[in-house]
Amino acid sequence: MSHTPHNHLDTWLAEEASIRERLRNGAGPGVASPEQISGKSGLQVMQAMLAGQIPYPTIGATLDFLLVHAEKGQAIFQGTPGAAHLNPMGTVHGGWFATLLDSALGCAVHTMMPAGRAYTTAELSVNIVRALLPKVQRVRAEGRVIHCGRQLATADARLVGPDGTLYAHATTTCLVFDLRHPPAHGATA
């Protein structure tokens, strides 16, 4: 079956509507508590977020993007470029590209974390290869892990439109470390 760009957009919009409904009826925006993520792998955390069982990050609402897929070594975010994201030249600001790509890159790495391990971005490189205008209804940042070791992880991502047009690509290096939570209320050290 061949996919026309319109069919891709229709599929993307339907997936987005389904996810937004789960998020509306779920935990809502915010930050997951240590108790909500304790004992969960990074992939389990991402899947719980997609299921609406734990809060999703508020930056998604601020910049109009959301996680649409997570599996081991991969994360996909979908964004809606809009007037609120324009720079003075009338195209989507590079910071919007970078944030969407950084989210896909970081969450791809997150899916590789066993319970008790975490990561932080140490380096982010973004290459914008085509201007983006709000007439492009949706784009997807598709991140995938290249390497995940005990101390470092690397990943790459592409920002594409429903017709396959490449708008940007990016790479990251993340530091990997043990996650340490403060003691629970009332606990003594």
C-alpha positions as a Markdown table, in Angstrom:
| # | Residue | x | y | z |
|---|---|---|---|---|
| 1 | Met | 0.0 | 0.0 | 0.0 |
| 2 | Ser | 1.5 | 3.3 | -1.0 |
| 3 | His | 1.3 | 6.2 | 1.4 |
| 4 | Thr | 0.6 | 9.7 | 0.1 |
| 5 | Pro | 1.7 | 12.6 | 2.3 |
| 6 | His | -1.9 | 13.3 | 3.1 |
| 7 | Asn | -2.4 | 9.8 | 4.4 |
| 8 | His | 0.7 | 10.2 | 6.6 |
| 9 | Leu | -0.8 | 13.5 | 8.0 |
| 10 | Asp | -4.1 | 11.8 | 8.6 |
| 11 | Thr | -2.4 | 9.0 | 10.5 |
| 12 | Trp | -0.3 | 11.4 | 12.5 |
| 13 | Leu | -3.4 | 13.5 | 13.4 |
| 14 | Ala | -5.4 | 10.5 | 14.5 |
| 15 | Glu | -2.5 | 9.2 | 16.7 |
| 16 | Glu | -2.1 | 12.6 | 18.2 |
| 17 | Ala | -5.8 | 12.9 | 19.0 |
| 18 | Ser | -5.8 | 9.5 | 20.7 |
| 19 | Ile | -2.7 | 10.3 | 22.8 |
| 20 | Arg | -4.1 | 13.8 | 23.8 |
| 21 | Glu | -7.3 | 12.1 | 24.9 |
| 22 | Arg | -5.3 | 9.7 | 27.2 |
| 23 | Leu | -3.3 | 12.6 | 28.5 |
| 24 | Arg | -6.4 | 14.7 | 29.2 |
| 25 | Asn | -7.9 | 11.8 | 31.2 |
| 26 | Gly | -4.6 | 10.8 | 32.9 |
| 27 | Ala | -2.3 | 12.3 | 35.4 |
| 28 | Gly | -2.0 | 15.6 | 33.6 |
| 29 | Pro | 1.0 | 17.9 | 33.2 |
| 30 | Gly | 3.8 | 18.1 | 35.8 |
| 31 | Val | 6.7 | 16.1 | 37.1 |
| 32 | Ala | 6.5 | 12.5 | 38.2 |
| 33 | Ser | 7.3 | 12.0 | 41.8 |
| 34 | Pro | 10.1 | 9.7 | 42.9 |
| 35 | Glu | 7.5 | 7.2 | 44.1 |
| 36 | Gln | 5.9 | 7.1 | 40.6 |
| 37 | Ile | 9.1 | 6.2 | 38.9 |
| 38 | Ser | 10.8 | 4.1 | 41.5 |
| 39 | Gly | 11.7 | 0.7 | 40.3 |
| 40 | Lys | 10.8 | 1.5 | 36.7 |
| 41 | Ser | 13.1 | 1.4 | 33.7 |
| 42 | Gly | 13.3 | 4.5 | 31.5 |
| 43 | Leu | 11.2 | 2.7 | 28.9 |
| 44 | Gln | 8.6 | 1.9 | 31.5 |
| 45 | Val | 8.5 | 5.6 | 32.5 |
| 46 | Met | 8.1 | 6.7 | 28.9 |
| 47 | Gln | 5.3 | 4.1 | 28.3 |
| 48 | Ala | 3.6 | 5.1 | 31.6 |
| 49 | Met | 3.7 | 8.8 | 30.4 |
| 50 | Leu | 2.1 | 7.8 | 27.1 |
| 51 | Ala | -0.6 | 5.9 | 28.9 |
| 52 | Gly | -1.4 | 8.9 | 31.1 |
| 53 | Gln | -0.4 | 7.1 | 34.2 |
| 54 | Ile | 2.3 | 9.6 | 35.2 |
| 55 | Pro | 2.5 | 13.3 | 34.5 |
| 56 | Tyr | 3.8 | 14.5 | 31.1 |
| 57 | Pro | 6.2 | 17.5 | 30.9 |
| 58 | Thr | 4.5 | 20.9 | 30.7 |
| 59 | Ile | 7.0 | 22.2 | 28.1 |
| 60 | Gly | 5.0 | 20.1 | 25.6 |
| 61 | Ala | 2.0 | 22.3 | 26.1 |
| 62 | Thr | 4.1 | 25.5 | 26.1 |
| 63 | Leu | 5.7 | 24.6 | 22.7 |
| 64 | Asp | 2.9 | 22.4 | 21.3 |
| 65 | Phe | 4.5 | 19.1 | 21.0 |
| 66 | Leu | 4.1 | 15.6 | 22.6 |
| 67 | Leu | 5.6 | 12.2 | 22.8 |
| 68 | Val | 3.8 | 9.9 | 20.3 |
| 69 | His | 6.0 | 6.7 | 20.5 |
| 70 | Ala | 8.6 | 5.1 | 22.7 |
| 71 | Glu | 10.4 | 1.8 | 22.4 |
| 72 | Lys | 13.8 | 0.6 | 23.4 |
| 73 | Gly | 16.3 | 2.9 | 21.8 |
| 74 | Gln | 13.8 | 5.1 | 20.1 |
| 75 | Ala | 11.5 | 8.1 | 20.9 |
| 76 | Ile | 9.3 | 10.1 | 18.5 |
| 77 | Phe | 7.8 | 13.5 | 19.3 |
| 78 | Gln | 5.2 | 15.3 | 17.1 |
| 79 | Gly | 5.0 | 19.0 | 17.0 |
| 80 | Thr | 2.7 | 21.7 | 15.6 |
| 81 | Pro | 4.7 | 24.7 | 14.3 |
| 82 | Gly | 2.6 | 27.8 | 14.9 |
| 83 | Ala | 2.7 | 31.5 | 15.0 |
| 84 | Ala | 3.9 | 31.5 | 18.6 |
| 85 | His | 7.1 | 29.9 | 17.4 |
| 86 | Leu | 8.0 | 32.4 | 14.7 |
| 87 | Asn | 11.2 | 34.4 | 14.7 |
| 88 | Pro | 11.3 | 38.0 | 13.3 |
| 89 | Met | 11.8 | 36.6 | 9.8 |
| 90 | Gly | 8.5 | 34.7 | 9.9 |
| 91 | Thr | 10.0 | 31.2 | 10.1 |
| 92 | Val | 9.9 | 28.8 | 13.0 |
| 93 | His | 12.6 | 29.7 | 15.5 |
| 94 | Gly | 15.7 | 27.5 | 15.8 |
| 95 | Gly | 15.1 | 27.1 | 19.5 |
| 96 | Trp | 11.8 | 25.3 | 18.7 |
| 97 | Phe | 13.7 | 22.9 | 16.4 |
| 98 | Ala | 16.3 | 22.3 | 19.1 |
| 99 | Thr | 13.8 | 21.7 | 21.8 |
| 100 | Leu | 11.8 | 19.2 | 19.8 |
| 101 | Leu | 15.0 | 17.4 | 18.7 |
| 102 | Asp | 16.5 | 17.4 | 22.2 |
| 103 | Ser | 13.4 | 15.8 | 23.6 |
| 104 | Ala | 13.5 | 13.0 | 21.0 |
| 105 | Leu | 17.2 | 12.5 | 21.6 |
| 106 | Gly | 17.0 | 12.5 | 25.3 |
| 107 | Cys | 13.9 | 10.3 | 25.6 |
| 108 | Ala | 15.5 | 7.8 | 23.2 |
| 109 | Val | 18.4 | 7.6 | 25.6 |
| 110 | His | 15.9 | 7.4 | 28.5 |
| 111 | Thr | 14.4 | 4.3 | 27.1 |
| 112 | Met | 17.7 | 2.6 | 27.5 |
| 113 | Met | 18.1 | 3.4 | 31.2 |
| 114 | Pro | 17.5 | 0.5 | 33.7 |
| 115 | Ala | 15.7 | 1.3 | 36.9 |
| 116 | Gly | 17.9 | 3.6 | 39.1 |
| 117 | Arg | 19.9 | 5.1 | 36.2 |
| 118 | Ala | 19.4 | 8.5 | 34.6 |
| 119 | Tyr | 21.0 | 10.8 | 32.0 |
| 120 | Thr | 21.6 | 14.4 | 31.2 |
| 121 | Thr | 22.4 | 16.1 | 28.0 |
| 122 | Ala | 26.1 | 17.1 | 27.8 |
| 123 | Glu | 26.2 | 18.1 | 24.1 |
| 124 | Leu | 23.6 | 18.9 | 21.5 |
| 125 | Ser | 24.3 | 19.7 | 17.9 |
| 126 | Val | 21.4 | 20.8 | 15.6 |
| 127 | Asn | 21.6 | 21.3 | 11.8 |
| 128 | Ile | 18.6 | 23.1 | 10.3 |
| 129 | Val | 18.5 | 22.3 | 6.6 |
| 130 | Arg | 15.2 | 23.8 | 5.6 |
| 131 | Ala | 13.0 | 26.7 | 6.9 |
| 132 | Leu | 9.8 | 25.6 | 8.6 |
| 133 | Leu | 6.5 | 27.6 | 8.4 |
| 134 | Pro | 3.2 | 27.1 | 10.2 |
| 135 | Lys | 1.7 | 25.9 | 6.8 |
| 136 | Val | 3.4 | 22.6 | 7.6 |
| 137 | Gln | 0.7 | 21.2 | 10.0 |
| 138 | Arg | 2.9 | 18.7 | 11.9 |
| 139 | Val | 6.5 | 17.5 | 12.1 |
| 140 | Arg | 8.1 | 14.6 | 13.8 |
| 141 | Ala | 11.4 | 14.4 | 15.7 |
| 142 | Glu | 12.5 | 10.8 | 15.4 |
| 143 | Gly | 15.3 | 10.0 | 17.9 |
| 144 | Arg | 17.3 | 6.8 | 18.1 |
| 145 | Val | 20.2 | 5.7 | 20.3 |
| 146 | Ile | 23.5 | 5.0 | 18.6 |
| 147 | His | 25.4 | 3.9 | 21.7 |
| 148 | Cys | 24.5 | 3.5 | 25.3 |
| 149 | Gly | 27.3 | 2.7 | 27.8 |
| 150 | Arg | 27.8 | 2.9 | 31.5 |
| 151 | Gln | 28.9 | 6.6 | 31.4 |
| 152 | Leu | 28.0 | 8.0 | 28.0 |
| 153 | Ala | 25.2 | 7.6 | 25.5 |
| 154 | Thr | 24.9 | 9.0 | 22.0 |
| 155 | Ala | 21.9 | 9.4 | 19.8 |
| 156 | Asp | 20.8 | 11.1 | 16.5 |
| 157 | Ala | 17.4 | 12.5 | 15.4 |
| 158 | Arg | 15.7 | 13.8 | 12.3 |
| 159 | Leu | 12.9 | 16.4 | 12.1 |
| 160 | Val | 10.6 | 15.5 | 9.2 |
| 161 | Gly | 7.3 | 16.5 | 7.8 |
| 162 | Pro | 4.5 | 14.0 | 6.9 |
| 163 | Asp | 5.7 | 14.0 | 3.2 |
| 164 | Gly | 9.2 | 13.0 | 4.3 |
| 165 | Thr | 10.8 | 16.4 | 4.0 |
| 166 | Leu | 13.8 | 16.8 | 6.2 |
| 167 | Tyr | 13.9 | 20.0 | 8.1 |
| 168 | Ala | 16.7 | 19.4 | 10.6 |
| 169 | His | 18.9 | 16.7 | 12.1 |
| 170 | Ala | 20.7 | 16.5 | 15.4 |
| 171 | Thr | 23.1 | 14.5 | 17.6 |
| 172 | Thr | 23.6 | 14.4 | 21.3 |
| 173 | Thr | 26.0 | 13.1 | 23.9 |
| 174 | Cys | 24.5 | 12.3 | 27.3 |
| 175 | Leu | 26.2 | 11.6 | 30.6 |
| 176 | Val | 24.7 | 8.5 | 32.3 |
| 177 | Phe | 24.7 | 8.2 | 36.1 |
| 178 | Asp | 23.0 | 6.6 | 39.1 |
| 179 | Leu | 19.8 | 8.2 | 40.1 |
| 180 | Arg | 19.7 | 9.4 | 43.7 |
| 181 | His | 16.5 | 10.5 | 45.3 |
| 182 | Pro | 16.3 | 12.4 | 48.6 |
| 183 | Pro | 15.0 | 10.4 | 51.5 |
| 184 | Ala | 11.2 | 10.1 | 51.8 |
| 185 | His | 9.4 | 12.4 | 54.2 |
| 186 | Gly | 10.0 | 11.2 | 57.8 |
| 187 | Ala | 12.9 | 8.9 | 56.8 |
| 188 | Thr | 16.2 | 9.3 | 58.6 |
| 189 | Ala | 19.6 | 9.0 | 56.9 |
